[in-house]
Amino acid sequence: MTLSTTQELPNRVNSSGGVTTRGSSSGTDANDPIFPNHTGTHYIYLPGTTGNHLSVPKDGGWAATIHITATKTDDTTETFTTTASPILIGDTDLTEDSYKKVELRDTNDAGTLRLTIEPTNDINTTTDRNTGQTTFTSEGTTITIARTTSALTTTLVTRPGAILNGTSHYLQLPTDATPTITRTTGQFTALVLLRKNYDGAAFDRYISWESASGVDGMYIGRDASNRPATYIGDNASTKNSINTADGISIPLNELVTIGAVINNGTIATYLYGEGLNTSPTDITTLASDPTFTTGRIGTRAYNVSNTAGIEVFDFATFQDQALTEDQLDTFSDKLIAGTYT
């Protein structure tokens, strides 16, 4: 296996050959991706917007009023009190920031300490990277992560990544991550490591190399039944490869690798844990060769539409190579572990 392009985000996001960020126009806007960096300390990213919070069950012995002290990664703190049950930590009670520890006390800042939420102590990156992020456990208490579908989303950060909330933004890929195949010849493999935070519209784009509608080019995403799918076309006609093993769908809130393999006139879709399509789709009958443009993660490549609500952690492409299922599984393990050796 010889990689043509790998990117671990956001450490390789730049403006000269690597991934670049974009909003709904060529400049920066409020919809640009968020890049929760990670330097060893796990933390909770809270965007300070309604519907994005941690939900904590309130024990019957606790006081009616709970005092919250939230410590940011720069060691500054914010506080608030709440009488809600369950206790909601976030929303607009805390500003947008990264919080490494949250303490819950009875009544005020001198009250009895009831719970400390400290992801660094609770989350092991080696054993827990594959688990979903709807919940995590702190001191034996299950903490629920709430995310909205219309604003930047809460996440537990245990590795670098990018949050794309399905609103007019994307990651621009380097040109060497673009397929160079025709409808009859050439090999190409692409993989993306992501976590789907919520279901958007059908046909969300996870990676797209489309040059025009129709489809002209290729994209990897989800079909109308939430199955991993690859579509390739020449604008006049389209072929698709839908991974239907065991009636699967793309899991919510779990780390998965999704990809596609082109092999001299066929295309197959891959989902980690379910494998590669056993019956690749014949693309030789397309009327003409697809036209590929420089790729994007999270939206169409030629305009800003069909945007996906995902967290993106890594992607990889292999020019002139059609990886086998065993190779895809092996490399997926490396993506999830964050190492390419």
C-alpha positions in Angstrom: 0.0 0.0 0.0 1.3 3.4 -0.9 -0.6 6.4 0.3 -1.0 9.4 -2.0 -2.6 11.7 0.6 -3.3 11.4 4.3 -4.5 14.1 6.6 -5.1 14.0 10.3 -7.1 17.0 11.3 -6.6 19.7 12.2 -2.9 19.5 12.5 -2.5 19.3 8.7 -5.0 22.0 7.8 -3.1 24.7 5.9 -3.3 26.8 2.8 -0.4 25.3 0.8 -1.1 21.8 -0.4 -3.0 20.4 2.5 -6.7 20.7 3.6 -8.1 24.2 3.6 -11.3 25.3 5.3 -14.1 27.1 3.6 -17.5 28.6 4.5 -20.4 29.4 2.2 -18.2 31.8 0.2 -14.5 32.2 -0.5 -14.0 34.1 2.8 -14.6 33.3 6.4 -18.1 33.3 7.9 -20.0 32.1 10.9 -20.5 28.7 9.3 -16.8 27.8 9.0 -15.8 24.4 10.5 -14.7 24.3 14.1 -11.4 22.6 14.8 -11.2 21.2 18.4 -7.4 20.7 18.8 -6.1 18.1 21.1 -2.7 18.2 22.9 -3.2 15.4 25.4 -5.9 16.7 27.7 -9.4 15.4 26.9 -12.1 18.1 27.2 -15.7 18.9 26.3 -16.3 21.4 23.6 -19.4 23.4 24.4 -20.6 25.9 21.7 -22.7 28.1 24.1 -25.9 27.6 22.1 -29.3 26.3 23.0 -29.7 22.5 22.7 -26.0 21.8 23.1 -25.2 20.6 26.6 -24.3 17.7 29.0 -27.2 16.2 30.8 -26.5 14.9 34.3 -29.1 12.9 36.4 -29.8 14.6 39.7 -29.4 12.4 42.7 -32.2 12.5 45.2 -29.9 13.5 48.1 -28.6 16.6 46.4 -29.7 20.1 47.2 -32.5 21.7 45.2 -30.0 24.2 43.8 -26.8 22.9 42.3 -23.7 25.2 41.8 -21.6 24.5 38.7 -18.0 25.4 38.3 -16.6 24.7 34.8 -12.8 24.9 34.3 -11.5 25.6 30.8 -8.4 24.2 29.3 -6.6 27.5 30.1 -7.5 27.0 33.8 -10.0 29.9 33.9 -13.5 29.1 35.3 -17.1 30.0 34.7 -19.9 29.3 37.2 -23.7 29.2 37.3 -26.5 27.7 39.4 -29.5 25.6 38.4 -32.5 24.0 39.9 -33.2 21.9 36.8 -33.5 18.1 36.9 -31.7 16.6 35.1 -28.9 19.2 35.3 -28.0 20.7 32.0 -24.4 21.9 31.7 -23.9 24.2 28.7 -26.6 25.7 26.5 -26.3 29.5 27.0 -25.2 29.1 30.7 -21.5 28.7 29.6 -19.7 30.5 26.8 -18.3 28.8 23.8 -15.1 27.2 24.9 -13.3 24.0 25.9 -13.9 22.7 29.4 -11.6 20.1 31.0 -13.4 19.8 34.4 -16.8 20.5 35.7 -17.7 20.3 39.5 -21.2 20.1 40.8 -21.8 21.3 44.4 -24.9 21.8 46.6 -26.2 25.3 46.8 -23.0 27.4 46.3 -19.3 27.2 45.7 -18.8 26.1 49.4 -21.4 23.4 49.2 -20.9 19.6 49.3 -19.1 18.3 46.2 -21.5 15.9 44.5 -19.8 15.1 41.2 -16.6 15.9 39.2 -16.7 15.5 35.5 -13.1 15.2 34.2 -12.8 13.5 30.8 -9.0 13.1 31.1 -9.5 10.7 34.0 -12.5 9.0 32.6 -11.8 8.4 28.9 -9.1 6.1 27.6 -8.3 6.9 24.0 -7.0 3.4 23.2 -10.1 1.5 24.4 -12.8 4.0 24.0 -12.1 5.6 20.6 -14.6 3.3 18.9 -17.4 4.0 21.2 -20.2 6.4 20.5 -20.4 9.9 21.9 -24.0 10.1 23.0 -22.8 9.3 26.5 -19.8 8.8 28.7 -19.3 7.8 32.3 -17.8 10.0 35.1 -17.4 8.7 38.6 -20.0 6.0 37.8 -22.5 8.5 36.6 -23.7 8.4 33.0 -23.4 11.8 31.3 -25.5 12.3 28.2 -24.2 14.5 25.3 -27.0 16.6 23.6 -26.4 18.1 20.2 -28.7 20.2 18.0 -28.9 19.9 14.3 -28.9 23.6 13.5 -26.0 24.9 15.5 -22.4 23.9 16.3 -22.5 20.7 18.3 -21.2 19.6 21.7 -18.5 17.0 21.5 -16.1 15.1 23.8 -12.6 15.8 22.3 -10.2 12.9 22.6 -8.3 13.5 19.4 -7.9 16.3 16.7 -10.8 16.8 14.4 -13.2 19.1 12.6 -16.9 19.7 13.2 -19.0 20.2 10.1 -22.5 21.0 11.2 -24.2 20.6 7.8 -24.5 24.3 7.2 -22.7 25.6 4.1 -19.1 24.6 5.0 -16.6 22.0 4.1 -12.9 21.0 3.9 -11.1 21.5 0.6 -8.8 18.6 -0.3 -5.4 18.8 -2.0 -5.3 18.1 -5.7 -3.4 14.8 -5.3 -6.4 13.3 -3.6 -8.4 13.5 -6.8 -9.2 10.3 -8.8 -7.4 10.0 -12.2 -9.4 7.0 -13.5 -11.5 6.6 -16.6 -14.8 4.6 -16.8 -12.8 1.5 -18.0 -9.3 1.8 -16.6 -7.4 2.9 -13.5 -7.5 2.2 -9.7 -8.3 4.5 -6.8 -9.1 4.0 -3.1 -10.4 6.6 -0.6 -11.3 6.4 3.1 -12.6 8.9 5.6 -12.8 8.5 9.3 -15.8 10.3 10.7 -18.5 10.4 13.3 -22.0 11.2 12.1 -23.6 13.5 14.7 -27.1 13.5 13.1 -29.0 12.5 10.0 -29.3 15.3 7.5 -30.9 15.1 4.1 -30.5 12.0 1.9 -27.4 11.9 -0.2 -25.2 13.9 2.2 -21.7 14.2 0.8 -18.8 12.8 2.9 -16.3 13.2 0.1 -17.1 14.6 -3.3 -15.2 15.1 -6.5 -18.2 16.2 -8.6 -17.6 18.8 -11.3 -21.3 19.4 -12.1 -24.7 18.2 -11.2 -26.0 15.0 -12.7 -23.7 13.4 -11.2 -20.5 14.3 -13.2 -17.6 12.9 -11.2 -17.9 10.9 -8.0 -19.0 11.1 -4.3 -19.0 8.9 -1.2 -21.9 9.5 1.1 -25.3 8.1 2.3 -28.3 7.0 0.2 -31.9 7.7 1.0 -32.0 4.7 3.3 -28.9 5.9 5.3 -26.7 3.3 3.8 -23.0 4.0 2.8 -23.0 4.6 -1.0 -20.8 5.8 -3.8 -22.1 7.4 -6.9 -20.2 8.0 -10.1 -21.4 9.4 -13.4 -20.8 11.4 -16.6 -23.7 13.9 -16.1 -25.7 11.9 -18.6 -25.9 8.7 -16.5 -25.0 7.6 -13.0 -23.9 4.3 -11.5 -24.0 3.6 -7.8 -22.5 1.1 -5.3 -24.6 0.8 -2.1 -23.2 -1.3 0.8 -26.2 -3.4 1.8 -24.5 -6.1 3.9 -26.9 -7.4 6.5 -29.2 -4.4 5.8 -26.7 -2.1 7.5 -27.0 1.7 7.9 -24.4 4.2 8.9 -24.3 4.2 12.7 -24.9 7.4 14.6 -22.3 8.8 17.1 -19.7 6.2 16.4 -16.3 6.4 14.8 -16.4 4.7 11.4 -14.4 4.6 8.2 -16.3 4.9 5.0 -14.7 4.6 1.6 -14.8 3.4 -2.0 -12.6 1.3 -4.3 -12.3 1.8 -8.1 -10.7 -1.1 -9.9 -10.5 -1.0 -13.7 -14.2 -0.4 -14.6 -15.8 -1.4 -11.3 -16.6 0.5 -8.0 -17.4 -0.8 -4.5 -18.3 0.9 -1.3 -16.7 0.1 2.1 -17.9 0.4 5.7 -15.6 -0.6 8.6 -17.0 -3.6 10.4 -19.2 -4.6 7.5 -16.7 -4.8 4.7 -16.5 -4.1 1.0 -19.3 -4.8 -1.5 -19.1 -8.4 -2.6 -20.5 -7.5 -6.1 -18.8 -4.4 -7.4 -20.8 -2.1 -9.8 -19.8 -2.1 -13.5 -19.1 1.5 -14.6 -17.8 0.7 -18.1 -21.2 1.3 -19.6 -21.2 5.1 -18.7 -21.5 7.0 -21.9 -18.3 8.9 -21.3 -15.6 9.3 -18.7 -16.4 11.1 -15.5 -15.0 14.6 -14.9 -13.5 15.0 -11.5 -12.7 18.2 -9.7 -10.7 18.9 -6.6 -12.4 17.1 -3.7 -14.2 18.4 -0.7 -15.2 16.7 2.6 -18.7 17.5 3.8 -20.4 19.0 0.7 -20.5 18.8 -3.1 -17.2 19.7 -4.8 -18.7 22.2 -7.2 -21.1 24.0 -5.0 -22.2 24.2 -1.4 -25.1 21.8 -1.1 -25.9 18.4 0.4 -23.8 19.3 3.4 -23.2 16.6 6.1 -23.4 16.9 9.9 -20.3 15.0 10.8 -17.1 15.2 12.8 -14.1 14.4 10.6 -10.8 13.0 12.0 -8.8 11.6 9.1 -8.9 10.8 5.4 -6.6 8.9 3.1 -6.4 8.3 -0.7 -4.4 5.7 -2.7 -3.7 6.6 -6.3 -3.4 3.7 -8.7 -4.4 1.2 -6.1 -7.5 -0.9 -5.4 -7.2 -2.0 -1.8 -8.7 -5.4 -0.8 -11.1 -5.7 2.1 -8.3 -7.0 4.4 -6.2 -4.0 3.5 -9.1 -1.7 4.1 -9.7 -3.2 7.5 -6.0 -3.0 8.4 -5.8 0.6 7.3 -9.0 1.5 9.0 -7.5 0.3 12.3 -4.6 2.6 11.7 -6.9 5.5 11.0 -8.8 4.9 14.2 -5.6 4.6 16.1 -4.2 7.7 14.6 -1.1 6.1 13.2 0.0 5.2 9.7 3.0 3.0 10.5 
